[in-house]
């Protein structure tokens, strides 16, 4: 990650810098807010700004907002200066770090900014196919169009492609085309010269230049105005951009990724998206399936989010109960991973027993999560999951297919041998003999009330 520190480099702040660098951060320094703004405009971007608390944090936040530079700000100062800490948070800082710095606290904040939100959590074979294709094409410089419903994890997939590419050590710059006003998006992408328009107080390097050498993600590109698409097409074709108000073209070396939750072919027919731009972007298409098409991911994600938000909220980690798992599998999750994550976050806060129970899994308005359209019967759920696991068996031996099917089915029966044997159509004795064989071979066999292990 890229960390910018605003302030002098003596004493404790020097120690904080060393800790951050030891944790893998690329650190730049700016003695003043003016210097920091100049560096940010010049394309020396940052994923996090750390500023000494005696600087005017309100001014920094206002200037960042005025120039549409989106970066979280963390304040730091001497440990006993509680009044300054409160003022920093009120001014808009996300966190306050007391100095001298604690290495674990620095690490936790850096990790919160970059690490966990980008993790790819999956188990379903359908998702595994998409990731295998992503890994296959990652090393090329081909443009990739990542499609899927809202909340499926398209940006996470884009970051995965970048992390597997030859540009992984370079910057990854995301731009949400839907979140930036139409009249500002051109400047955001291509930058501008001083005086190019009202409010252009200095030269501003755009995201294309900031991503030079790395990867640029155009998130929700379907929301881009068709007039700007022509300029984008030229930039992709020729790898050359023009700043707003500029007089000479600027070459850029970037890999382009784009996402859309809309049918771009239909948008082309409607005249809201350029066909030639679609061809340029859609060299490879990665379709991220919705949760309802990858049911075996639901429990894996639920367990991940339960651990994540238990830790984040300082509460005891509670496993998801059998009844809650049935409710999770039965729900259609129209908001996909984002909706599931929010539901589990609420459930962690609402739970008080030894497990996360079904009644704790609620919609934002407090209503119980709907189970319509799903499977209420545990045996039917396990049969559905076993069917999903059995897809794409080419390349596996019969023994491997049998082993995977038995372990996956047993896991979704929460370790219940009788239910699993009934679903598999074998005797309980045969099942136990198979499980003993797998245990002797070193395989982790689910015990009663356990979720299945991830298969290699």
Secondary structure, DSSP 8 states (H G I E B T S, - for coil): -EEEEES--STHHHHHHHHHHHTT-EEEEESSHHHHHHHHHTT---SEEEEETTS-HHHHHHHHHHTT---EEEEEEETT-HHHHHHHHHHT-SEEEEES--HHHHHHHHHHHHTGGG------HHHHHHHHHHHHHTTS---EEEE--TTS-HHHHHHHHHHTSTTTTS-EEEEETTTS-HHHHHHHHH-B-TTSSTT--S-B--HHHHTTTSEEEEETGGGS-HHHHHHHHHHHHHSEE--BT-SS-EE---EEEEEESS-HHHHHHHTSS-HHHHHHHTTEEEE---GGG-THHHHHHHHHHHHHHHHHTT----EE-HHHHHHHHHS--TTHHHHHHHHHHHHHHH--SSEE-GGG-B-TTS-B---TTS--SHHHHHHHHHHHHTS--TT--HHHHHHHHHHHHHHHTTT-HHHHHHHHTS-HHHHHHHHHHHHHTT-----TT-------
